[in-house]
Amino acid sequence: MTQPDQPVTDPSDRDHAARAIARSRVAAERALTEARIVSLARQHQAIVEGSRWTTDDDEHDPEGSTIAFERATIASMSREAREELRELDDAEMRIERGTYGQCEVCGGAISDPRLEALPTARRCIDCTSRRR
């Protein structure tokens, strides 16, 4: 009996491999996001420490508006990073349910390049484009 050129792959093996890839993508994105949160917290702390040496009168201090702007920018970036962590949590739940990589609008597959670029993607390119 001759062997086939390509081994027959059990669908459950493919599913397991796809989930492993998805978990890896999400974990890598989570590590980057958590590192960004730590960095932003350090930057915020440095601004707070630095502002101790300036006047408390932001209105009349030429540096006051810059310091306030930097604090607000870092606060906004921190909120966005924490929201990204929530999106990553949701992506992990979709992996466990077996719906990761499935468009929540049309039910079709989300392309691998899109998931690689945006591991938290919930919609395929077509549905995302139509939404705008």
C-alpha positions, 0 to 999 in steps of 0.5 A: 500500500502506498503512502499519500503525498500529504498526511491527512490532518485531523480537523481537531489537530488543525483547530488545536494549532489555530487556537495555539497561534491565536493564544500566542498572538494575544499573549504577545499583544498582552505583554506589549500592552502591559509593558506600555502601561508600566512605562506610562505609569513611570512617565506619570510618576516622573511628571508628578515628581518633576512638578514638585519643583515648579510653581503650583500656579499652572495659569501663570507658569509658562511650564504649567500648561505643558505639564498639565498637557503631558499629564492629560496625554499620559492619562488618556494613553493609560486609559486606552491601554487598559481598554486594550487589555479588556479587548484582549480578555475578550479575545481570549474568551473567543478563543476558548469558545472557538469563535476567535477569528470569526466575524461577529457581523457576517460570521465569515473568517477574519483573515490571518493577516488582519488577526496578526496585525490586530489580534483583538479584531472582531470583524472582517475587513469587509464588515469593518469597511461597510461600518464606516 
